[in-house]
Amino acid sequence: MTAEDVDLSKMGISSQSDPDSSQPSTSGMVVKNREVVDDTPNQLDLNTVANYIRLINEQPNYIPPANELIDNCLNIVTCLSQTAGTEDELWGLLTAVEDYLVRLITSLNCPLRNDLINAILDKFFTIISDPTSNARPAMSVILIVLDGSETEAPFGTARWLEGGPSPASLGTALACLYRWISEWNASPALSDWVLGYMKKLEENEQYDVLIEVSKDNLSRLLLAVNNPTDLRQSNAEVIFHVMASLRETTDILDKVAPNLGEVLNALVADSRQWSWQLLQNVVDITTAMVDHLRAPLLGQDLVRFNNRYNAVITCLEQHMASRSSQFLRLPAWGSQSNMAAAAGNDMTVVRKIGLLNRGTTCYVNSAMQALLATREFSNFVVMHMHDRAYWAKLAELFAKLKYSVSTKVDPDDFYVTMNSPKFNIDIQHDTSEFLGYFFELLLSYEHKMDCGHDYSKPPVIITYRRRLPPPLTLSPNPTEEEPVENNQDEAVAGSSTGATASRKRTRKGSSNNRKRQRTTEPPPPEAPESFVDHIFGGVILSHMRCLVCNELSSTRDVFRDLTLAFPEAKKDHIHTVQSLVDYYCSTELLTADNRYKCPACGCKRDVERRAVIEYTPRYLIIVLKNFKFDAKKLTQNKLMSPTIYNHSVTLPTVPAQTQNGYTMYAAIVHEGSSMSSGHYYTLAKTEDGWYLFNDDTVTKCNEDDIQFLRPCNTPYMLFYRRDDVVEVPFPSLNEVPPNIRELVKVHNKLYIETVQKLQLTRP
């Protein structure tokens, strides 16, 4: 028999499992000869399904016709929903199903693959939302069709979720998922899928469903922690996510109290580290429940509370609550009415919010998320620059990214006001060049009021001479006497860096042809005091020694970023950001087109140049020059040199400058093999850890993820905070200026009204 001979759409229903020899056997399917489906009328025959999958997997080049393929997969889903048995008993069948589905998803063309995934998920949704189905957890194996990195994507397109199901159906589905989480550990994708489902319920304002169903199932979920040996870590994260989200619910302790002592005792009896972690989370989250409910009580009300929950309080007193559980950073659930009220009340939203891509605006989105993570900068913009032209638009964008009740913000108004002919939002641009331009824009309007400004006209960028602070010292060696030249006339609009900040040689055979510009025109005006330069500005001191007369001279330049080139190295050499910084400040020869005019000789000479940082910026931006110019093809080729991206770096400084240590807090990554195309996204550290901001998609990540990106994903801009700079929290909504607060309230009200209208118009 071949796979073509087996059609589940024709063979799927059987009134009895016939044990005679004509019935396909499951002995070769590693189901351990156990009858895992009850012999009841109108039930799919598991043996037929197992035989079909075995035959298909034995013929890897055979794919059934489209209609037959989808029908057969739906029959498999239905069969699994009725398949009882333990994980060990079903291991062979589930592994075969996974292999089969993975082969289909990876081999089918895109349209058919999407049709198959949607059909499977629609069937999955229909079954788990049916209160009469009693769906078995083995069905969760079909979630293998989802890409783990895009767990939420199917929720945005699945017809079931967009079709306006009743709260009862939503609750039935959620209760089914909770039951599986508490008793099933064989489907790695299940926990991610449940978290994604809960998030979509939050986005659709279904807080009543979340609270009531979660309360009803909390005892079941908590008891699952009682058996740490079999509990998958990802399932534990779902359980603690639910507990923490319910911590402010009025009668939640009544659901926890009956089983709390049993669970804590079981975890204490198990001496493994895993059990200790589970114990600490249970204690921390339950303590937070007690603290919240007890905080407003006084007098007899407090006495009654303590008496009612004496057993819970006594259990917790036997363990030390650290109150540091990561799950306590999650926002507590509230009803839809409370959420709507939040749009007009002074509350701080702690969710992470993305930016919609308006076509090719990832280069702007990534830069804005990095600036938002620059806490001192974003705080000052919102609190003090909300009445300045262009700054006010940035303050509004930052405020929406912090206080919006949605999970994504449309930045179209912000992009329109930029109105720059140089940076058209319909064309991809370099994010470093954009940030340099944006800093110059802010500097040009730092002292101009927003009121009455005409945003329909392009902004006017003023070219300033950079303001230099007084010298700290003339030389790293105080005994040396050198003339110092202040290069204030070399900073131009659109550049985020001083003249020497990117003059370091690149790879062998290439050169930087940037020359000193001499002009008879009057020099531009000196820049006024600038908050941009206060945050990002530094001063680099360059020492030159003429190779003809040995004359020593120095120049001072303002920079807002350091552009680091990759030196020539052996094939297997691994660079580090620290080594690139050291290379940038090392001694180099300036010859040919890069020769320097010696003050003593009066003409250009070959010189030795060495750089050192005189004033260190509070926030350091490093641009990695991941490209090399091909003179023959006149193109920039992207370099993918193996590099360790140090979380801490030290700048070489003059002796008088002692603040030179930095810690990374953000990075902009370029994805793609060409410098002329690709995509930008940002990794940034927030109040509760690191997140990946990929336009409107925001996901949790680790600080070390930057070290393990694919070769074509190269960190391009690195953001560091000086170690002596104290990080300040973002203000709450009621602390921001009234005009910004009102803009946020209008934005949130419009979003909630839009969601409510969509819900009312759904069939």
For each residue, the residues with C-beta under 8 A, 3 or more apart:
1: 5 6 55
2: 5 55 59 62
3: 6 52 55 56 58 59 62 64
4: 62 64
5: 1 2
6: 1 3 11 48 51 52 55
7: 10 11 68 72
8: 11 12 48 49 52 71 72 75 76
9: 12 68 71 72 75
10: 7
11: 6 7 8 45 48 52
12: 8 9 44 45 48 49 75 78 79
13: 42 43 44 45
14: 17 18 43 44 45 48
15: 41 42
16: 39
17: 14 23 35 37 39 45 46 47
18: 14 22 23
19: 23
20: 23
21:
22: 18
23: 17 18 19 20 47
24: 47 48 50 51
25: 28 47
26: 29 31 33 46 47 50 51 93
27: 33
28: 25 54
29: 26 50 51 54 92 93 96
30: 91 92 93 95
31: 26 34 36 50 89 90 92 93
32: 88 89 92
33: 26 27
34: 31 85 89
35: 17 39
36: 31 46 83 84 85 89 90 93
37: 17 43 44 45 46 79 82 83 84
38: 43 84
39: 16 17 35 43
40: 43
41: 15
42: 13 15
43: 13 14 37 38 39 40 82
44: 12 13 14 37 48 49 75 78 79 82
45: 11 12 13 14 17 37 48 49 79
46: 17 26 36 37 49 50 79 83 93
47: 17 23 24 25 26 50 51
48: 6 8 11 12 14 24 44 45 51 52
49: 8 12 44 45 46 52 53 75 76 79
50: 24 26 29 31 46 47 53 54 93 96
51: 6 24 26 29 47 48 54 55
52: 3 6 8 11 48 49 55 56 72
53: 49 50 56 57 76 93 96 97 100
54: 28 29 50 51 57 58 96
55: 1 2 3 6 51 52 58 59
56: 3 52 53 59 62 64 100
57: 53 54 60 96 99 100 103
58: 3 54 55
59: 2 3 55 56 62
60: 57 103
61:
62: 2 3 4 56 59
63: 69 104 107 108
64: 3 4 56 68 69 72
65: 68 69
66: 69 70 112 115
67: 70 71
68: 7 9 64 65 71 72
69: 63 64 65 66 72 73 104 112 116
70: 66 67 73 74 115 116 119
71: 8 9 67 68 74 75
72: 7 8 9 52 64 68 69 75 76
73: 69 70 76 77 101 104 116 119 120
74: 70 71 77 78 119 120 123
75: 8 9 12 44 49 71 72 78 79
76: 8 49 53 72 73 79 80 97 142
77: 73 74 80 81 120 123 124 127 139 142
78: 12 44 74 75 81 82 123 127
79: 12 37 44 45 46 49 75 76 82 83
80: 76 77 83 97 136 138 139 141 142
81: 77 78 127 133 135 136 138 139
82: 37 43 44 78 79 136
83: 36 37 46 79 80 90 93 136 138 139
84: 36 37 38 136 138
85: 34 36 89 90 138
86: 89 90
87: 90 91 94 184 185 186
88: 32 91
89: 31 32 34 36 85 86
90: 31 36 83 85 86 87 93 94 138 186
91: 30 87 88 94 95 186
92: 29 30 31 32 95 96
93: 26 29 30 31 36 46 50 53 83 90 96 97 138
94: 87 90 91 97 98 138 141 186
95: 30 91 92 98 99
96: 29 50 53 54 57 92 93 99 100
97: 53 76 80 93 94 100 101 141 142
98: 94 95 101 102 141 144
99: 57 95 96 102 103
100: 53 56 57 96 97 103 104
101: 73 97 98 104 105 142 144 145
102: 98 99 105 106 144
103: 57 60 99 100 106 107
104: 63 69 73 100 101 107 108 113 116
105: 101 102 108 113 116 117 145
106: 102 103
107: 63 103 104
108: 63 104 105 112 113 116
109: 112 113
110: 113 114
111: 114 115
112: 66 69 108 109 115 116
113: 104 105 108 109 110 116 117
114: 110 111 117 118
115: 66 70 111 112 118 119
116: 69 70 73 104 105 108 112 113 119 120 145
117: 105 113 114 120 121 145 146 154
118: 114 115 121 122 154 157 158 159
119: 70 73 74 115 116 122 123
120: 73 74 77 116 117 123 124 142 145
121: 117 118 124 125 145 154 158 160
122: 118 119 125 126 158 159 160
123: 74 77 78 119 120 126 127
124: 77 120 121 127 128 139 142 143
125: 121 122 128 129 158 160 161 173
126: 122 123 129 130 160
127: 77 78 81 123 124 130 133 135 139
128: 124 125 133 135 139 172 173 176 177
129: 125 126 160 165 169 170 172 173 176
130: 126 127 133 135 172
131: 168 172
132:
133: 81 127 128 130
134:
135: 81 127 128 130 139 176
136: 80 81 82 83 84 139
137: 140 179 180 183 184 186 187 190
138: 80 81 83 84 85 90 93 94 141 184 186
139: 77 80 81 83 124 127 128 135 136 142
140: 137 143 180 184 187 189 190 193
141: 80 94 97 98 138 144 186 187
142: 76 77 80 97 101 120 124 139 145
143: 124 140 146 187 189 190 193
144: 98 101 102 141 187 189
145: 101 105 116 117 120 121 142
146: 117 143 150 151 153 154 189 193
147: 150 151 153
148: 151 189 192
149: 699
150: 146 147 153
151: 146 147 148 189 192 193 195 196
152: 155 156 196 199 200 697
153: 146 147 150 156 157
154: 117 118 121 146 157 158
155: 152 158 161 196 197 200
156: 152 153 161
157: 118 153 154 162
158: 118 121 122 125 154 155 161 162
159: 118 122 162 163
160: 121 122 125 126 129 163 165
161: 125 155 156 158 165 200
162: 157 158 159 762
163: 159 160 762 763
164: 759 762 763
165: 129 160 161 169 170
166: 169 170
167: 170 171 206 208 209
168: 131 171 172
169: 129 165 166 172 173
170: 129 165 166 167 173 174 201 206 209
171: 167 168 174 175 209 212 213
172: 128 129 130 131 168 169 175 176
173: 125 128 129 169 170 176 177 197
174: 170 171 177 178 197 198 201 209 210 213 214
175: 171 172 178 179 213 216 217
176: 128 129 135 172 173 179 180
177: 128 173 174 180 181 190 193 194 197
178: 174 175 181 182 194 213 214 217 220 221 242
179: 137 175 176 182 183 217 220
180: 137 140 176 177 183 184 187 190
181: 177 178 184 190 191 194 221 224 235 238 239
182: 178 179 217 220 221 223 224 235 239
183: 137 179 180 224
184: 87 137 138 140 180 181 187 190
185: 87 230 231 232 235
186: 87 90 91 94 137 138 141
187: 137 140 141 143 144 180 184 190
188: 191 232 234
189: 140 143 144 146 148 151 192 193
190: 137 140 143 177 180 181 184 187 193 194 234 235
191: 181 188 194 195 232 234 235 237 238
192: 148 151 189 195 196 234
193: 140 143 146 151 177 189 190 196 197
194: 177 178 181 190 191 197 198 238
195: 151 191 192 198 199 237 238 241
196: 151 152 155 192 193 199 200
197: 155 173 174 177 193 194 200 201
198: 174 194 195 201 202 210 241 242
199: 152 195 196 202 203
200: 152 155 161 196 197 203 204
201: 170 174 197 198 204 206 207 209 210
202: 198 199 205 206 207 210 333
203: 199 200 406 407
204: 200 201 755 759
205: 202 336 339 340 752 755 756 759
206: 167 170 201 202 209 210 336
207: 201 202 210 211 333 334 335 336 338 339
208: 167 211 212 335 336
209: 167 170 171 174 201 206 212 213
210: 174 198 201 202 206 207 213 214 245 333
211: 207 208 214 215 246 249 333 335
212: 171 208 209 215 216
213: 171 174 175 178 209 210 216 217
214: 174 178 210 211 217 218 242 245 246 333
215: 211 212 218 246 249 251 252 255
216: 175 212 213
217: 175 178 179 182 213 214 220 221
218: 214 215 221 222 242 243 246 252 255 256
219: 222 223 255 256 258 259
220: 178 179 182 217 223 224
221: 178 181 182 217 218 224 225 238 239 242 243
222: 218 219 225 226 239 243 256 259 260 263 282
223: 182 219 220 226 259 262 263
224: 181 182 183 220 221 227 231 235 239
225: 221 222 228 231 236 239 263 267 278 282
226: 222 223 259 262 263 266 267
227: 224 230 231 266
228: 225 231 266 267 270 272 274 275 278
229: 270
230: 185 227
231: 185 224 225 227 228 235 236 278
232: 185 188 191 235 236
233: 236 237 274
234: 188 190 191 192 237 238
235: 181 182 185 190 191 224 231 232 238 239
236: 225 231 232 233 239 240 278 281
237: 191 195 233 234 240 241 327
238: 181 191 194 195 221 234 235 241 242
239: 181 182 221 222 224 225 235 236 242 243
240: 236 237 243 244 281 282 285 325 327
241: 195 198 237 238 244 245 327 330
242: 178 198 214 218 221 238 239 245 246
243: 218 221 222 239 240 246 247 256 282 285 286 327
244: 240 241 247 285 288 325 327 328 330 332
245: 210 214 241 242 330 331 332 333
246: 211 214 215 218 242 243 249 252 289 332 333
247: 243 244 252 285 288 289 292 328 332
248: 252 289 292 332 333 334
249: 211 215 246 252 332 333
250: 293
251: 215 254 255
252: 215 218 246 247 248 249 255 256 289 293
253: 256 257 286 289 290 293 309 312
254: 251 257
255: 215 218 219 251 252 258
256: 218 219 222 243 252 253 259 260 286 289 312
257: 253 254 260 309 311 312
258: 219 255
259: 219 222 223 226 256 262 263
260: 222 256 257 263 264 282 286 311 312 315
261: 264 265 311 315
262: 223 226 259 265 266
263: 222 223 225 226 259 260 266 267 282
264: 260 261 267 268 279 282 283 315 318 319
265: 261 262 268 269
266: 226 227 228 262 263 269 270
267: 225 226 228 263 264 270 275 276 278 279 282
268: 264 265 275 279
269: 265 266
270: 228 229 266 267 275
271: 275 276
272: 228 275 276
273: 276 277
274: 228 233 277 278
275: 228 267 268 270 271 272 278 279
276: 267 271 272 273 279 280
277: 273 274 280 281
278: 225 228 231 236 267 274 275 281 282
279: 264 267 268 275 276 282 283 319
280: 276 277 283 284 322 325
281: 236 240 277 278 284 285 325 327
282: 222 225 240 243 260 263 264 267 278 279 285 286
283: 264 279 280 286 287 316 319 320 321 322
284: 280 281 287 288 321 322 323 324 325 327 328
285: 240 243 244 247 281 282 288 289 325 327 328
286: 243 253 256 260 282 283 289 290 312 316
287: 283 284 290 291 316 321 323
288: 244 247 284 285 291 292 323 325 328
289: 246 247 248 252 253 256 285 286 292 293
290: 253 286 287 293 294 309 312 313 316
291: 287 288 294 295
292: 247 248 288 289 295
293: 250 252 253 289 290 297 305
294: 290 291 297 302 305 306
295: 291 292
296:
297: 293 294 301 302 305
298: 301 302
299: 302 303
300: 303 304
301: 297 298 304 305
302: 294 297 298 299 305 306
303: 299 300 306 307
304: 300 301 307 308
305: 293 294 297 301 302 308 309
306: 294 302 303 309 310 313
307: 303 304 310
308: 304 305
309: 253 257 290 305 306 312 313
310: 306 307 313 314
311: 257 260 261 314 315
312: 253 256 257 260 286 290 309 315 316
313: 290 306 309 310 316 317
314: 310 311 317 318
315: 260 261 264 311 312 318 319
316: 283 286 287 290 312 313 319 321
317: 313 314
318: 264 314 315
319: 264 279 283 315 316
320: 283
321: 283 284 287 316
322: 280 283 284 325
323: 284 287 288 328
324: 284 328
325: 240 244 280 281 284 285 288 322 328
326: 329 688 689
327: 237 240 241 243 244 281 284 285 330
328: 244 247 284 285 288 323 324 325
329: 326 350 687 688
330: 241 244 245 327
331: 245 349 350 351
332: 244 245 246 247 248 249
333: 202 207 210 211 214 245 246 248 249
334: 207 248 338 339 342
335: 207 208 211 338 339
336: 205 206 207 208 339 340
337: 340 341
338: 207 334 335 341 342
339: 205 207 334 335 336 342 343 405 752
340: 205 336 337 343 752
341: 337 338 344 345
342: 334 338 339 345 347 349 405 748
343: 339 340 405 745 748 749 751 752
344: 341 745 748 749
345: 341 342
346: 732 733 734 741
347: 342 732 733
348: 402 403 730 732 733
349: 331 342 402 403 404 405 733
350: 329 331 687 688
351: 331 407
352: 407 686 691 693 698
353: 400 401 402 404 406 407 408 409 698
354: 365 407 408 409 693 694 695 696 697 698
355: 361 365 368 369 401 408 409 411 693 695 696
356: 408 409 410 411 412 695 696
357: 360 361 362 365 695 696
358: 361 411 412 415 425
359: 425 426
360: 357 363 425 426 427 428 429
361: 355 357 358 364 365 411 415 425
362: 357 365 366 428 679 680 681 695
363: 360 366 367 428 429 430 431 434 680
364: 361 367 368 411 415 423 425 431 434
365: 354 355 357 361 362 368 369 411 680 682 693 695
366: 362 363 369 370 431 668 669 680 681 682 693
367: 363 364 370 371 431 434 435 438 668
368: 355 364 365 371 372 397 401 411
369: 355 365 366 372 373 401 666 682 684 693
370: 366 367 373 374 666 667 668 682 684 717 719
371: 367 368 374 377 378 398
372: 368 369 378 398 401 402 684
373: 369 370 378 665 666 682 684 685 686 719
374: 370 371 377 378 535 619 665 666 719 721
375: 378 379 727 728 729 730
376: 379 380 535 618 619 725 727 728
377: 371 374 380 381 531 535 536 619
378: 371 372 373 374 375 381 382 398 730
379: 375 376 382 383 728 730 731
380: 376 377 383 384 385 531 535
381: 377 378 384 385 386 391 394 395 398
382: 378 379 385 386 395 398 399 402 731 736 737 740
383: 379 380 386 731 735 736 737
384: 380 381
385: 380 381 382 388 391 392 394 395 446 531
386: 381 382 383 391 392 395 396 450 736 737 739 740
387: 392 449 450 451 737 739
388: 385 391 392 445 446 447 448 449 450
389: 392 445 448 449 450 453
390: 393 394 417 418 441 442 445 450 459
391: 381 385 386 388 394 395 442 445 446 450
392: 385 386 387 388 389 395 396 450
393: 390 396 397 413 414 417
394: 381 385 390 391 397 398 414 442
395: 381 382 385 386 391 392 398 399 740
396: 386 392 393 399 400 413 414 740 743
397: 368 393 394 400 401 409 411 414
398: 371 372 378 381 382 394 395 401 402
399: 382 395 396 402 403 736 740 741 743 744
400: 353 396 397 403 404 409 743 744 747
401: 353 355 368 369 372 397 398 404 409
402: 348 349 353 372 382 398 399 730
403: 348 349 399 400 733 744 748
404: 349 353 400 401 407 409 744 747 748 751
405: 339 342 343 349 748 751 752
406: 203 353 409 748 751
407: 203 351 352 353 354 404 696 698
408: 353 354 355 356 696
409: 353 354 355 356 397 400 401 404 406
410: 356 413
411: 355 356 358 361 364 365 368 397 414 415
412: 356 358 415 416
413: 393 396 410 416 417
414: 393 394 396 397 411 417 418
415: 358 361 364 411 412 418 425
416: 412 413 419 455
417: 390 393 413 414 455
418: 390 414 415 423 425 441 459
419: 416 455 456 457 458 459
420: 423 424 437 441 458 459
421: 424 458
422: 437 494
423: 364 418 420 429 434 437
424: 420 421 427
425: 358 359 360 361 364 415 418
426: 359 360
427: 360 424
428: 360 362 363 676 677 678
429: 360 363 423 433 434
430: 363 433 434
431: 363 364 366 367 434 435 668 670 680 716 717
432: 435 436 496 561 623 716 717
433: 429 430 436 437 494
434: 363 364 367 423 429 430 431 437 438
435: 367 431 432 438 439 496 621 717
436: 432 433 439 440 494 495 496 497 560 561
437: 420 422 423 433 434 440 441 461 493 494
438: 367 434 435 441 442
439: 435 436 442 443 496 532 536 560
440: 436 437 443 444 461 493 494 495
441: 390 418 420 437 438 444 445 459 461
442: 390 391 394 438 439 445 446 532
443: 439 440 446 462 464 527 530 532 533
444: 440 441 459 460 461 462 493
445: 388 389 390 391 441 442 448 459
446: 385 388 391 442 443 528 530 531 532
447: 388 528
448: 388 389 445 453
449: 387 388 389 452 453
450: 386 387 388 389 390 391 392 453
451: 387
452: 449
453: 389 448 449 450
454: 457
455: 416 417 419
456: 419
457: 419 454
458: 419 420 421
459: 390 418 419 420 441 444 445
460: 444
461: 437 440 441 444 493 494
462: 443 444 493 524 525
463: 492 493 524
464: 443 467 491 524 525 526 527 528
465: 488 489 491 523 524 525 526 527
466: 488 491 498 527 533 537 557 558
467: 464 488 526 527 528 529 530 533 558
468: 486 488 539 556 558
469: 539 615
470:
471: 474 484 556 614
472: 614 615 654 656 657
473: 476 478 614 654 655 656
474: 471 478 480 481 482 484 554
475: 478 479 480 481 482 543 554 654
476: 473 543 612 654 655
477: 480
478: 473 474 475 655
479: 475
480: 474 475 477 552
481: 474 475
482: 474 475 543 552 553 554
483: 553 554 599
484: 471 474 541 553 554 555 556
485: 553 554 555 556
486: 468 555 556
487: 490 498 499 500 555 556 557
488: 465 466 467 468 491 523 526 558
489: 465 517 523 524
490: 487 498 499 516 517 557
491: 464 465 466 488 495 498 499 557 558
492: 463 495
493: 437 440 444 461 462 463
494: 422 433 436 437 440 461
495: 436 440 491 492
496: 432 435 436 439 536 560 561 621
497: 436 501 502 559 560 561 562 563 623
498: 466 487 490 491 501 540 557 558 559 560
499: 487 490 491 503 514 516 557
500: 487 503 540 542 555 557 559 611
501: 497 498 540 557 559 561 562 563
502: 497 512 514 562 563 623 625
503: 499 500 512 514 594
504: 512 563 564 565 583 584 588 611
505: 510 511 512 565 567 588
506: 510 511 512 565 566 625 628
507: 510 565 566 567 568 628
508: 568
509:
510: 505 506 507 628 629 631
511: 505 506 592 593 594
512: 502 503 504 505 506 594
513: 593 594
514: 499 502 503
515: 593 594
516: 490 499 597
517: 489 490
518:
519:
520:
521:
522:
523: 465 488 489
524: 462 463 464 465 489
525: 462 464 465
526: 464 465 467 488
527: 443 464 465 466 467 530 533
528: 446 447 464 467
529: 467 534
530: 443 446 467 527 533 534 537
531: 377 380 385 446 534 535
532: 439 442 443 446 535 536 537 560
533: 443 466 467 527 530 536 537 558 560
534: 529 530 531 537 618
535: 374 376 377 380 531 532 617 618 619
536: 377 439 496 532 533 560 561 617 618 619 620 621
537: 466 530 532 533 534 558 559 560 615 617
538: 558 559 560 613 614 615 616 617 620
539: 468 469 556 557 558 559 613 614 615
540: 498 500 501 556 557 559 611 612 613 614
541: 484 554 555 556 611 612 613 614 654
542: 500 554 555 556 557 609 610 611
543: 475 476 482 552 553 554 609 610 611 612
544: 552 553 554 555 590 596 598 607 608 609
545: 550 551 552 607 608
546: 549 550 551 553 596 598 600 601 605 606 607
547: 550 605 606 607 608
548: 598 601 605 606
549: 546 598 600 601 605
550: 545 546 547
551: 545 546 598 599 600 601
552: 480 482 543 544 545
553: 482 483 484 485 543 544 546 598 599
554: 474 475 482 483 484 485 541 542 543 544
555: 484 485 486 487 500 541 542 544
556: 468 471 484 485 486 487 539 540 541 542 614
557: 466 487 490 491 498 499 500 501 539 540 542
558: 466 467 468 488 491 498 533 537 538 539
559: 497 498 500 501 537 538 539 540 562 617
560: 436 439 496 497 498 532 533 536 537 538 617 621
561: 432 436 496 497 501 536 620 621 622 623 717
562: 497 501 502 559 581 584 620 621 622 623
563: 497 501 502 504 623 625
564: 504 577 580 581 583 584 622 623 624 625
565: 504 505 506 507 580 583 584 625
566: 506 507 569 575 580 624 625 626 639 641
567: 505 507 583
568: 507 508
569: 566 573 575 641
570: 573
571:
572: 642
573: 569 570 642
574: 642 643 644
575: 566 569 579 580 641 642 643 644
576: 579 580 643 644 645 646
577: 564 580 581 622 624 643 644 645 646 649 718
578: 581 582 646 649 650
579: 575 576 582 583
580: 564 565 566 575 576 577 583 584 624
581: 562 564 577 578 584 585 622 649 650 651 652
582: 578 579 585 586 652
583: 504 564 565 567 579 580 586
584: 504 562 564 565 580 581 611
585: 581 582 610 611 612 613 652
586: 582 583 610
587: 608 609 610
588: 504 505 608 609 610
589: 606 607 608 609
590: 544 594 595 596 606 607 608 609
591: 594 595 606
592: 511 595
593: 511 513 515
594: 503 511 512 513 515 590 591
595: 590 591 592 604 605 606 607
596: 544 546 590 604 605 607 609
597: 516 602 603 604 605
598: 544 546 548 549 551 553 601 602 603 604 605 607
599: 483 551 553 602
600: 546 549 551
601: 546 548 549 551 598 605
602: 597 598 599
603: 597 598
604: 595 596 597 598
605: 546 547 548 549 595 596 597 598 601
606: 546 547 548 589 590 591 595
607: 544 545 546 547 589 590 595 596 598
608: 544 545 547 587 588 589 590
609: 542 543 544 587 588 589 590 596
610: 542 543 585 586 587 588
611: 500 504 540 541 542 543 584 585 652
612: 476 540 541 543 585 652 653 654
613: 538 539 540 541 585 616 651 652 653 654 657 660
614: 471 472 473 538 539 540 541 556 653 654 657
615: 469 472 537 538 539 657
616: 538 613 620 651 653 657 659 660 722
617: 535 536 537 538 559 560 620 621 722
618: 376 534 535 536 721 722 725
619: 374 376 377 535 536 719 720 721 722 725
620: 536 538 561 562 616 617 649 651 662 719 720 721 722
621: 435 496 536 560 561 562 617 717 718 719 720
622: 561 562 564 577 581 649 717 718 719 720
623: 432 497 502 561 562 563 564 716 717
624: 564 566 577 580 643 714 715 716 717 718
625: 502 506 563 564 565 566
626: 566 638 639 640 641 670 675 714 716
627: 636 637 638 639 675
628: 506 507 510 636 637 639
629: 510 635 636 637
630: 633 634 635 636 637
631: 510 634
632:
633: 630
634: 630 631
635: 629 630 676
636: 627 628 629 630 675 676
637: 627 628 629 630 675
638: 626 627 670 672 673 674 675 714
639: 566 626 627 628 714
640: 626 711 712 714
641: 566 569 575 626
642: 572 573 574 575
643: 574 575 576 577 624 715
644: 574 575 576 577 707
645: 576 577 664 667 706 707 715 718
646: 576 577 578 649 664
647: 663 664 703
648: 661 662 663 664
649: 577 578 581 620 622 646 661 662 664 720
650: 578 581 660 661 662
651: 581 613 616 620 660 662
652: 581 582 585 611 612 613 660
653: 612 613 614 616 657 658 660
654: 472 473 475 476 541 612 613 614 657
655: 473 476 478
656: 472 473
657: 472 613 614 615 616 653 654 660
658: 653
659: 616 722 723 724
660: 613 616 650 651 652 653 657
661: 648 649 650 722 723
662: 620 648 649 650 651 720 721 722 723
663: 647 648 720 721 723
664: 645 646 647 648 649 667 685 703 718 719 720
665: 373 374 684 685 719 720 721
666: 369 370 373 374 682 683 684 685 718 719
667: 370 645 664 682 683 684 706 715 717 718 719
668: 366 367 370 431 680 681 682 715 716 717
669: 366 680 681 682 683 706 709 713 714 715 716
670: 431 626 638 675 678 679 680 713 714 715 716
671: 678 679 680 681 712 713
672: 638 677 678 679 712
673: 638 678 712
674: 638 677 678
675: 626 627 636 637 638 670 678
676: 428 635 636
677: 428 672 674
678: 428 670 671 672 673 674 675
679: 362 670 671 672
680: 362 363 365 366 431 668 669 670 671 716
681: 362 366 668 669 671 692 693 694 695
682: 365 366 369 370 373 666 667 668 669 692 693 694
683: 666 667 669 690 691 692 693 701 705 706
684: 369 370 372 373 665 666 667 690 691 693
685: 373 664 665 666 689 690 703
686: 352 373 689 690 691
687: 329 350 729 730
688: 326 329 350
689: 326 685 686 700
690: 683 684 685 686 700 701 702 703 705
691: 352 683 684 686 698 699 700 701
692: 681 682 683 698 699 700 701 705
693: 352 354 355 365 366 369 681 682 683 684 698
694: 354 681 682 697 698 699
695: 354 355 356 357 362 365 681
696: 354 355 356 357 407 408
697: 152 354 694
698: 352 353 354 407 691 692 693 694
699: 149 691 692 694
700: 689 690 691 692
701: 683 690 691 692 705
702: 690 705
703: 647 664 685 690 706
704: 707 708
705: 683 690 692 701 702 708 709
706: 645 667 669 683 703 709 715
707: 644 645 704
708: 704 705
709: 669 705 706 713 714 715
710: 713
711: 640 714
712: 640 671 672 673
713: 669 670 671 709 710
714: 624 626 638 639 640 669 670 709 711
715: 624 643 645 667 668 669 670 706 709 718
716: 431 432 623 624 626 668 669 670 680
717: 370 431 432 435 561 621 622 623 624 667 668
718: 577 621 622 624 645 664 666 667 715
719: 370 373 374 619 620 621 622 664 665 666 667
720: 619 620 621 622 649 662 663 664 665
721: 374 618 619 620 662 663 665 725 727
722: 616 617 618 619 620 659 661 662 725
723: 659 661 662 663
724: 659
725: 376 618 619 721 722
726:
727: 375 376 721
728: 375 376 379
729: 375 687
730: 348 375 378 379 402 687
731: 379 382 383 735 736
732: 346 347 348 735 736
733: 346 347 348 349 403 736 741 744
734: 346 741
735: 383 731 732
736: 382 383 386 399 731 732 733 740 741 744
737: 382 383 386 387 740 741
738: 741 742
739: 386 387 742 743
740: 382 386 395 396 399 736 737 743 744
741: 346 399 733 734 736 737 738 744 745
742: 738 739 745 746
743: 396 399 400 739 740 746 747
744: 399 400 403 404 733 736 740 741 747 748
745: 343 344 741 742 748 749
746: 742 743 749 750
747: 400 404 743 744 750 751
748: 342 343 344 403 404 405 406 744 745 751 752
749: 343 344 745 746 752 753
750: 746 747 753 754
751: 343 404 405 406 747 748 754 755
752: 205 339 340 343 405 748 749 755 756
753: 749 750 756 757
754: 750 751 757 758
755: 204 205 751 752 758 759
756: 205 752 753 759 760
757: 753 754 760 761
758: 754 755 761 762
759: 164 204 205 755 756 762
760: 756 757
761: 757 758
762: 162 163 164 758 759
763: 163 164
